[in-house]
Amino acid sequence: MWSLRVLVLTAACGLFSSVNAWKNTNLIRTYDLTKSYVKETITIKLENDLQEAANVYTLMKDLVDDERVVSAVALEKTQGGSVSLDIVPSLTTEDGLDIRFPSPVLPGESKTIHVSLTLDGAQKPVPAKIKQDDQQYLVYRASKTFVSPYDTEKQRLKFKFPTNNVPSFTEFTDASGNKQPARAGNTLTYETLETVERDTPKELVSVRYEYTAPLPRARQLDIEVDIHQFRKEISVVEKTTLENHAAELRGHFNRAKWAMSRFYNPLTAALGSFRIYLPKDVRDVSFKDEDGNVTTSHMRADRQHTVLDLIPRFPVFGGWNYYFRLAWNMALDSFAADKNGRTVVTLPSMWSLEDALFSNVSWTLTLPEGAKDIKVNVPTELSLKNVTTVYHFLDIQGRQSFVYEASDVSDEFSQKVIEISYVYDTLAHRLRLAVIVGIIGVLFTAAYMIWAP
């Protein structure tokens, strides 16, 4: 019993030390508001302020209103470049993230880390409803000073906007008598030179800026990948339920005015078209919605991609939604390689819309009949839901189908890859040929017995 108490006390003391070990000597927060979602980057120069080593730094999420963290990436800046750091939900606070260094940081030692957060849910259109051809303004709020369990000696807060049109923002005079913020072009900078003690109550600053563009969000994205070994082909189907979180339409939709506006292409909060980049040599591309085939789109090829400019059947204004199905085929040899007798297929994790977030995403990976010893390597954000056996036309043994799921994914996720490797057994193909020959033989025999003289 005594040893258990000592163990708990030791763990608690170590946890307390790691939580209070740091001091932020310099910090810069930048909110990039040029996209349909918010990118926050935090550069922190920190120092171990205790007499013992520590390797866990707690970063508060510092969210406002209904905001949530979609993704988080942490890097340590070194002389040779940067090193990726583990960033996980905090063990000490529900609203924090723990950043773990690969080796303990010694007392008095300094480190520089760079944290990139993708945020969603706090951009609000004001006014909430606009006319069809009106400009759209968004309001975003953030903490004036960095919310942290550690003291921060010096810090800056920057906002980067898509245009110079920022009609209103929080202004004040700091303790040194300087007016805040400083404005330069499409950026605002708030500077705090005095030390902000840990757990200081949060104060907010607000900015209102022009963003006459849609805020696309995919409520559901289903990606179906089917690998055909004999045909040397990969079939892909993406089914998307798309929403626009921009300001809602005030009044009725004027289709004639919308058709005329297509000639001079004005800025609009409606989603009138969207671009998707596919692999270069794709074929059999189809774009359908709930009413059938949609032909009002454009496809062109450049040196690296096939560029699809998809135009939905109707513009998607704020509060509206649109379901569509995009399908195509591509050569297996462009993504597959033979390694030690195994077929290794490397695919992008998704072919997504630009500048969009996805609430729920599912991947269905169907391998060819005859694939054995299957190994699937996916990004850590994906979780395996189930593995089933499916049957296509003339299948004998069936095909293994893997279903993965993820939530809160950004368009940057398409940079990650899915690797599928397997050993292909040609017996399945020979069995199929035997079945086909057998069926044809039975049909000819039956025909001969019925119609022979």
C-alpha positions as CSV (number, residue, x, y, z in Angstrom):
1,M,0.0,0.0,0.0
2,W,2.8,2.3,0.9
3,S,4.6,1.6,-2.4
4,L,1.4,2.4,-4.3
5,R,1.2,5.8,-2.5
6,V,4.8,6.6,-3.3
7,L,4.2,5.6,-7.0
8,V,1.1,7.9,-7.3
9,L,2.9,10.8,-5.5
10,T,5.9,10.4,-7.8
11,A,3.7,10.4,-10.9
12,A,1.8,13.4,-9.7
13,C,5.0,15.3,-8.9
14,G,6.4,14.5,-12.4
15,L,3.2,15.6,-14.0
16,F,3.2,18.8,-12.1
17,S,6.8,19.5,-13.0
18,S,6.2,18.9,-16.7
19,V,3.1,21.2,-16.7
20,N,4.9,24.1,-15.0
21,A,8.4,23.5,-16.4
22,W,8.3,26.0,-19.3
23,K,8.5,29.7,-20.0
24,N,7.5,31.2,-23.4
25,T,10.2,33.8,-24.1
26,N,8.9,34.8,-27.5
27,L,5.7,33.8,-29.3
28,I,4.1,34.7,-32.7
29,R,0.5,33.7,-33.6
30,T,-0.7,34.1,-37.2
31,Y,-4.3,33.5,-38.3
32,D,-4.5,33.0,-42.0
33,L,-8.0,34.0,-43.1
34,T,-7.4,33.8,-46.8
35,K,-9.1,30.4,-47.1
36,S,-12.6,29.1,-46.4
37,Y,-11.2,27.8,-43.1
38,V,-8.7,29.2,-40.6
39,K,-5.1,28.2,-40.5
40,E,-3.4,29.2,-37.2
41,T,0.4,29.0,-37.0
42,I,2.2,29.4,-33.7
43,T,5.9,29.9,-33.4
44,I,7.2,29.6,-29.8
45,K,10.6,30.0,-28.4
46,L,10.4,28.3,-25.1
47,E,12.8,27.6,-22.2
48,N,12.9,24.9,-19.5
49,D,12.4,27.1,-16.4
50,L,12.9,24.3,-13.7
51,Q,15.9,22.5,-12.2
52,E,15.0,19.2,-13.9
53,A,14.6,17.9,-17.4
54,A,11.2,17.8,-19.1
55,N,9.9,16.6,-22.4
56,V,6.2,17.4,-22.6
57,Y,4.9,20.9,-23.5
58,T,1.2,21.6,-23.1
59,L,-0.4,23.8,-25.8
60,M,-3.9,25.1,-25.0
61,K,-6.4,24.9,-27.9
62,D,-7.7,28.4,-27.2
63,L,-10.9,28.1,-29.1
64,V,-13.7,30.6,-29.4
65,D,-17.5,30.1,-29.9
66,D,-18.1,26.8,-31.8
67,E,-14.6,26.5,-33.1
68,R,-12.8,23.1,-33.2
69,V,-9.4,21.8,-34.2
70,V,-9.5,19.8,-37.5
71,S,-5.8,18.9,-37.6
72,A,-2.6,19.7,-35.7
73,V,1.0,19.4,-36.7
74,A,4.1,20.3,-34.6
75,L,7.7,20.7,-35.7
76,E,10.9,21.5,-33.8
77,K,13.2,23.9,-35.6
78,T,16.8,22.7,-35.6
79,Q,20.0,23.8,-37.3
80,G,19.5,21.1,-40.0
81,G,15.9,22.0,-40.7
82,S,12.9,20.7,-38.7
83,V,11.9,17.6,-36.9
84,S,8.3,16.3,-36.5
85,L,7.0,16.1,-33.0
86,D,4.2,14.0,-31.5
87,I,1.1,16.1,-30.7
88,V,-1.7,14.3,-28.8
89,P,-4.6,15.2,-26.5
90,S,-3.3,16.4,-23.2
91,L,-3.2,14.2,-20.1
92,T,-3.5,17.2,-17.8
93,T,-6.3,19.3,-19.3
94,E,-9.3,18.6,-21.6
95,D,-8.6,21.8,-23.7
96,G,-5.0,21.1,-24.3
97,L,-2.6,19.3,-26.6
98,D,0.6,17.7,-25.4
99,I,3.7,18.2,-27.6
100,R,6.4,15.6,-26.8
101,F,10.1,16.1,-27.5
102,P,12.1,13.0,-28.6
103,S,14.6,13.6,-25.7
104,P,14.3,15.5,-22.4
105,V,15.0,19.3,-22.5
106,L,17.6,20.2,-19.9
107,P,17.1,23.0,-17.3
108,G,17.8,26.4,-19.0
109,E,17.8,24.9,-22.5
110,S,15.7,26.6,-25.2
111,K,13.7,25.2,-28.0
112,T,11.8,26.7,-31.0
113,I,8.7,24.9,-32.1
114,H,6.2,25.6,-34.9
115,V,2.6,24.4,-34.5
116,S,0.1,24.5,-37.4
117,L,-3.6,24.2,-36.6
118,T,-6.5,23.9,-39.0
119,L,-9.6,25.4,-37.3
120,D,-13.3,25.5,-38.3
121,G,-16.5,26.8,-36.9
122,A,-15.7,30.3,-35.8
123,Q,-16.1,32.3,-39.0
124,K,-19.5,33.9,-39.0
125,P,-21.0,35.8,-42.0
126,V,-22.3,39.3,-40.9
127,P,-24.9,40.0,-42.0
128,A,-26.1,36.4,-42.0
129,K,-28.2,36.9,-45.2
130,I,-27.2,38.8,-48.3
131,K,-28.6,39.4,-51.8
132,Q,-27.5,37.4,-54.7
133,D,-24.8,39.8,-55.9
134,D,-23.8,41.4,-52.6
135,Q,-20.4,41.3,-51.0
136,Q,-19.9,38.9,-48.0
137,Y,-18.2,39.9,-44.8
138,L,-17.0,37.4,-42.1
139,V,-16.3,38.0,-38.4
140,Y,-13.6,36.2,-36.6
141,R,-12.7,36.4,-32.9
142,A,-9.5,35.3,-31.2
143,S,-7.7,35.8,-27.8
144,K,-5.8,39.1,-27.5
145,T,-3.0,37.3,-25.7
146,F,-1.9,33.7,-25.9
147,V,-3.8,31.4,-23.5
148,S,-1.1,29.2,-21.9
149,P,-0.3,27.4,-18.6
150,Y,3.1,29.1,-18.8
151,D,4.2,32.7,-18.5
152,T,4.8,34.5,-21.9
153,E,7.3,37.3,-21.9
154,K,6.8,38.7,-25.4
155,Q,4.2,38.0,-28.1
156,R,2.6,39.1,-31.4
157,L,-0.8,38.3,-32.9
158,K,-1.2,38.6,-36.6
159,F,-4.2,38.4,-38.9
160,K,-3.8,37.9,-42.7
161,F,-6.8,38.7,-44.9
162,P,-7.7,37.9,-48.5
163,T,-8.1,41.6,-49.4
164,N,-7.4,45.0,-47.9
165,N,-11.1,45.5,-47.2
166,V,-11.2,45.2,-43.4
167,P,-13.9,47.6,-42.3
168,S,-13.8,47.0,-38.6
169,F,-11.4,45.5,-36.0
170,T,-10.7,45.8,-32.3
171,E,-8.5,48.8,-31.4
172,F,-7.0,49.8,-28.0
173,T,-4.0,51.5,-26.4
174,D,-1.5,49.2,-24.7
175,A,0.3,49.7,-21.4
176,S,3.1,51.6,-23.2
177,G,0.7,54.1,-24.7
178,N,1.0,52.6,-28.2
179,K,-2.1,52.2,-30.4
180,Q,-2.9,48.6,-31.4
181,P,-3.0,47.1,-33.9
182,A,-0.4,48.1,-36.6
183,R,-1.9,47.8,-40.1
184,A,0.1,47.0,-43.2
185,G,-1.7,46.1,-46.4
186,N,-3.8,43.0,-45.8
187,T,-2.4,42.3,-42.3
188,L,-3.1,43.4,-38.8
189,T,-0.5,43.0,-36.0
190,Y,-1.2,43.2,-32.2
191,E,2.0,43.3,-30.1
192,T,2.3,42.6,-26.4
193,L,5.7,43.4,-24.9
194,E,4.9,43.0,-21.2
195,T,4.9,39.5,-19.6
196,V,1.5,37.8,-19.5
197,E,1.3,35.4,-16.6
198,R,0.0,31.9,-17.0
199,D,-3.8,31.4,-16.7
200,T,-4.5,35.0,-17.4
201,P,-8.2,35.5,-18.1
202,K,-9.0,35.5,-21.8
203,E,-9.7,38.8,-23.6
204,L,-10.9,38.7,-27.2
205,V,-10.3,40.8,-30.3
206,S,-12.6,40.8,-33.3
207,V,-12.1,41.4,-37.0
208,R,-14.6,41.9,-39.8
209,Y,-13.3,41.4,-43.3
210,E,-14.5,40.9,-46.8
211,Y,-14.6,37.3,-48.0
212,T,-16.9,37.2,-51.1
213,A,-16.4,33.5,-51.8
214,P,-18.1,30.3,-50.8
215,L,-17.4,28.3,-47.6
216,P,-17.6,24.7,-48.9
217,R,-18.0,21.9,-46.4
218,A,-18.6,18.3,-47.3
219,R,-20.9,16.6,-44.8
220,Q,-20.1,13.2,-46.3
221,L,-17.5,12.0,-48.7
222,D,-17.5,8.3,-49.8
223,I,-14.4,7.2,-51.8
224,E,-14.6,3.8,-53.5
225,V,-11.5,2.3,-55.0
226,D,-11.7,-0.9,-57.0
227,I,-8.4,-2.5,-58.2
228,H,-8.7,-4.8,-61.3
229,Q,-5.5,-6.9,-61.7
230,F,-6.4,-8.6,-65.0
231,R,-7.7,-5.4,-66.7
232,K,-4.7,-3.4,-65.3
233,E,-7.1,-0.7,-64.2
234,I,-8.3,1.1,-61.1
235,S,-11.8,2.4,-60.8
236,V,-12.6,5.3,-58.5
237,V,-15.9,6.7,-57.4
238,E,-16.3,9.7,-55.1
239,K,-19.8,10.5,-53.7
240,T,-20.0,13.9,-52.0
241,T,-22.7,15.7,-50.1
242,L,-21.6,19.3,-50.4
243,E,-22.8,22.3,-48.3
244,N,-22.1,26.0,-48.4
245,H,-21.7,27.7,-45.0
246,A,-21.6,31.1,-46.4
247,A,-24.2,33.8,-45.9
248,E,-27.7,32.7,-46.9
249,L,-29.5,34.1,-49.9
250,R,-31.9,36.9,-49.0
251,G,-34.8,37.0,-51.4
252,H,-35.4,34.8,-54.4
253,F,-32.8,33.3,-56.7
254,N,-32.7,35.2,-60.1
255,R,-31.5,32.7,-62.7
256,A,-31.4,35.3,-65.5
257,K,-29.1,37.6,-63.4
258,W,-26.9,34.6,-62.6
259,A,-26.6,33.5,-66.2
260,M,-25.6,37.1,-67.2
261,S,-23.0,37.3,-64.4
262,R,-21.2,34.3,-65.9
263,F,-19.9,36.6,-68.7
264,Y,-18.0,38.9,-66.4
265,N,-17.3,36.4,-63.5
266,P,-17.9,38.6,-60.5
267,L,-17.1,37.6,-56.9
268,T,-19.9,35.7,-55.2
269,A,-20.5,33.7,-52.1
270,A,-22.3,31.1,-54.1
271,L,-20.6,27.9,-55.2
272,G,-20.9,28.1,-58.9
273,S,-18.0,25.8,-59.9
274,F,-15.2,23.9,-58.2
275,R,-12.0,22.4,-59.4
276,I,-10.6,18.9,-58.8
277,Y,-7.2,17.6,-59.9
278,L,-7.1,14.0,-61.1
279,P,-4.2,11.9,-62.4
280,K,-3.0,12.7,-65.9
281,D,-4.1,9.7,-67.8
282,V,-7.7,9.2,-66.6
283,R,-10.5,8.0,-68.8
284,D,-14.3,7.3,-68.6
285,V,-14.9,10.4,-66.4
286,S,-18.5,10.9,-65.4
287,F,-20.1,13.7,-63.3
288,K,-23.6,13.0,-62.0
289,D,-26.0,14.4,-59.4
290,E,-29.4,13.2,-58.1
291,D,-31.1,14.1,-61.5
292,G,-28.6,12.3,-63.7
293,N,-25.6,13.2,-65.9
294,V,-24.3,16.8,-65.7
295,T,-22.6,18.0,-68.9
296,T,-21.9,21.7,-68.0
297,S,-18.3,21.1,-67.0
298,H,-14.9,21.3,-68.5
299,M,-11.9,18.9,-68.5
300,R,-8.4,19.6,-69.7
301,A,-5.0,18.1,-69.3
302,D,-1.8,19.7,-68.2
303,R,1.7,18.2,-67.7
304,Q,0.9,16.6,-64.4
305,H,-2.9,16.4,-64.0
306,T,-6.3,16.2,-65.5
307,V,-8.1,19.3,-64.4
308,L,-11.8,19.2,-63.9
309,D,-13.8,22.4,-63.6
310,L,-17.1,21.1,-62.4
311,I,-20.2,23.3,-62.7
312,P,-23.2,22.0,-60.7
313,R,-26.7,22.0,-62.1
314,F,-27.5,25.1,-59.9
315,P,-25.3,27.5,-57.9
316,V,-25.0,26.4,-54.2
317,F,-25.8,29.5,-52.1
318,G,-25.3,29.7,-48.3
319,G,-27.4,27.1,-46.5
320,W,-27.9,25.0,-49.7
321,N,-26.5,21.6,-50.4
322,Y,-25.6,19.6,-53.5
323,Y,-25.0,15.8,-53.9
324,F,-22.8,14.6,-56.8
325,R,-21.0,11.5,-57.9
326,L,-17.7,11.7,-59.7
327,A,-16.2,8.5,-61.3
328,W,-13.2,7.7,-63.5
329,N,-10.8,4.9,-64.4
330,M,-7.0,5.0,-64.5
331,A,-4.2,2.7,-65.4
332,L,-3.0,0.4,-62.6
333,D,0.6,0.5,-63.9
334,S,0.8,4.2,-63.1
335,F,0.4,3.5,-59.4
336,A,1.7,-0.1,-59.0
337,A,5.1,-1.6,-58.6
338,D,6.4,-5.2,-58.1
339,K,8.5,-5.6,-55.0
340,N,9.8,-9.0,-53.9
341,G,7.0,-10.8,-55.6
342,R,4.3,-8.5,-54.2
343,T,2.2,-5.9,-56.0
344,V,2.4,-2.6,-54.2
345,V,-0.2,0.1,-55.1
346,T,0.4,3.6,-53.8
347,L,-2.6,6.0,-54.1
348,P,-3.4,9.5,-52.9
349,S,-5.7,9.4,-49.9
350,M,-8.3,11.5,-51.7
351,W,-8.9,13.6,-54.8
352,S,-10.7,16.4,-53.1
353,L,-12.2,19.8,-53.7
354,E,-9.9,22.7,-53.2
355,D,-10.2,24.9,-50.1
356,A,-12.8,22.7,-48.4
357,L,-13.3,20.7,-45.2
358,F,-14.9,17.3,-44.9
359,S,-16.9,16.3,-41.8
360,N,-17.0,12.5,-42.4
361,V,-15.0,10.5,-44.9
362,S,-15.1,6.8,-45.7
363,W,-12.8,4.8,-47.9
364,T,-13.8,1.4,-49.4
365,L,-10.7,-0.4,-50.9
366,T,-11.7,-3.4,-52.9
367,L,-8.8,-5.6,-54.1
368,P,-8.8,-8.0,-57.1
369,E,-10.0,-11.5,-56.8
370,G,-7.0,-13.7,-56.0
371,A,-5.2,-11.2,-53.9
372,K,-3.5,-12.9,-50.9
373,D,-1.4,-11.8,-47.9
374,I,-2.9,-8.3,-48.1
375,K,-1.3,-5.4,-46.2
376,V,-2.8,-1.9,-46.1
377,N,-0.9,1.1,-44.8
378,V,-3.1,4.1,-44.2
379,P,-2.6,7.6,-42.5
380,T,-3.0,7.5,-38.8
381,E,-6.2,9.5,-39.0
382,L,-8.0,6.6,-40.6
383,S,-9.6,3.8,-38.5
384,L,-10.6,0.4,-39.8
385,K,-14.4,-0.1,-39.7
386,N,-14.7,-3.6,-41.2
387,V,-13.4,-6.1,-43.7
388,T,-15.8,-8.0,-45.9
389,T,-15.9,-10.2,-49.0
390,V,-17.7,-8.9,-52.0
391,Y,-18.6,-10.5,-55.3
392,H,-18.5,-8.9,-58.7
393,F,-19.7,-10.4,-62.0
394,L,-18.4,-14.0,-62.5
395,D,-16.4,-13.9,-59.3
396,I,-15.7,-17.4,-57.7
397,Q,-13.8,-16.7,-54.6
398,G,-14.8,-13.1,-54.0
399,R,-12.8,-10.0,-53.3
400,Q,-11.5,-8.5,-50.0
401,S,-12.9,-5.1,-49.3
402,F,-11.5,-2.8,-46.5
403,V,-13.6,0.0,-45.2
404,Y,-11.9,2.9,-43.3
405,E,-13.4,6.0,-41.8
406,A,-12.1,9.4,-40.6
407,S,-13.7,12.7,-39.4
408,D,-12.8,16.3,-39.7
409,V,-10.4,16.2,-42.7
410,S,-9.1,19.1,-44.7
411,D,-8.2,19.3,-48.4
412,E,-4.5,19.1,-47.4
413,F,-5.1,15.5,-46.4
414,S,-4.9,14.6,-50.1
415,Q,-1.1,15.0,-49.8
416,K,-1.0,11.8,-47.8
417,V,-1.0,8.3,-49.4
418,I,-2.5,4.9,-49.0
419,E,-0.3,1.9,-49.7
420,I,-1.8,-1.5,-50.6
421,S,0.4,-4.5,-51.1
422,Y,-0.6,-8.1,-51.9
423,V,0.4,-11.3,-53.7
424,Y,-1.7,-12.1,-56.7
425,D,-2.7,-15.7,-57.3
426,T,-3.6,-16.3,-60.9
427,L,-5.6,-19.4,-59.9
428,A,-8.7,-17.2,-59.4
429,H,-8.4,-15.9,-63.0
430,R,-8.0,-19.4,-64.4
431,L,-11.1,-20.6,-62.5
432,R,-13.1,-17.8,-64.0
433,L,-12.0,-18.7,-67.5
434,A,-12.8,-22.3,-66.7
435,V,-16.3,-21.3,-65.6
436,I,-16.9,-19.2,-68.7
437,V,-15.7,-22.1,-71.0
438,G,-17.9,-24.5,-69.0
439,I,-21.0,-22.3,-69.3
440,I,-20.4,-21.9,-73.1
441,G,-20.0,-25.6,-73.5
442,V,-23.2,-26.4,-71.6
443,L,-25.1,-23.9,-73.7
444,F,-23.8,-25.4,-77.0
445,T,-24.6,-28.9,-75.8
446,A,-28.1,-27.9,-74.7
447,A,-28.7,-26.1,-78.0
448,Y,-27.4,-29.2,-80.0
449,M,-29.6,-31.6,-78.0
450,I,-32.7,-29.4,-78.5
451,W,-32.3,-28.5,-82.2
452,A,-30.2,-31.3,-83.6
453,P,-32.1,-33.5,-86.2
